[in-house]
Amino acid sequence: MVNGGTVEYEAEKLEYTETKQYIPDLIVTLRDGKKIYIEGKGFFPYADRAKMVAVKEQHPDLDIRIVFYRDTPSSLGKGNKTKPTEWATKYGFPSSVKEIPKDWFTE
């Protein structure tokens, strides 16, 4: 007790937003003016995944898609059991492996 009050250890979580910039690898502007942001990823460590989730949360109106060089769990880090495309689906990113699907431009 402190002067009649209480002390709690790590009892609350406080959210904060860092101001950073995300620069997409490619921006495709379709004939109707719609933009598709495409990110190419080989190794996709936790920090990059967290950044992509934060960008999506703060810009839910953007169409961000990811092209992975390979779809193996090791692309996400040592000991990881999740495939990159599974991660993308979980967090709402359309994705593909090795190439940009042609139907992304005709939707």
N, C-alpha and C positions, 0 to 999 in steps of 0.2 A: 504494500500500500504506500502511496505517495501523497502526503498531506490529505489523507482521507479519500483519495481516489484509487484507481486500480491501474495495474500495468499488465498489458497483454503482449505476448511475443508473437510476431508475425501473424496477427489475427485478421488482417484485412488485406485485400488486393486493390491497388489503385491503378487504373489504366492510364496510359499516356501514349501520345502519338509523336513519333519523331518526324521531323521535316527532312525528307530526302527526295531524291528524284529517281524515277524509273525511266530508262531509255529503251524502248522496244527494239528488237533486232530489225523487224520489218513492219511497215505499215502499208496495207493494201487498201486503196480506196476504190470501191466498186462504182459502177456507172451511176447508180442511184445516190451516190455520195456516202453510203455506209462505209465505215472504216473497220478493218479487221487488223488487230495487232498480233503479230506472230513472234514468238520467242523460240529460238533454237537452243536446245539443251543437250549437252553430253553428260558430264558429271553434274549432278544437281543436289548440292549439299543443303543441309538444314537451313542455313542463313538465306540461301536463294529461294528456297521453298517458302520460308516465312515472309520474305519480301513480296513474293507473288501473291500470297494470301492477303497481305496488308494492302497491296495495290488494288486487288479485286474488291476488298471490303470498302475501301475509300472511293472507288470508282466503279460501282456496280453496273453502270450504264455502258461500260466499254466491253467490246467483244475481244477478249484476249485468249489466244490459242497457243498451244505449245507443240513443237515438233521435237521429238526425242531422237537422238542418234541411235539409241538402242533401248530395248525394253527389259532390262535386267535389274533386279533389286540392287545390285552393287552400284548402279548409277546413282542411287540415293545415299550411298555411304556404306561403309563396312558393317556387316552384320544385319543390314536391312533386309526384310523379307517381303517388302511391298514393291511391286513393279511401278515404274514411273507413270504408266497409263492408268493404273489403279489409283495412284495418288491424285492424278489430274481429275479423274471422274469424281472422286470423293470431294474435291474442292471446287467442282463446277467448271473446269477448264476443258474445252474440247481439245483433243490431242490426237497425234498420229506418230508413227515411227518412220524415220528416214526420209519421208517426202511430204510435201504439202498436198493433201487430197484435192483433186480438181473440183469436187463438189463443194468445197468451201467457197468457191467463187460463183456458184450458181444457185445458192440457197435463196 
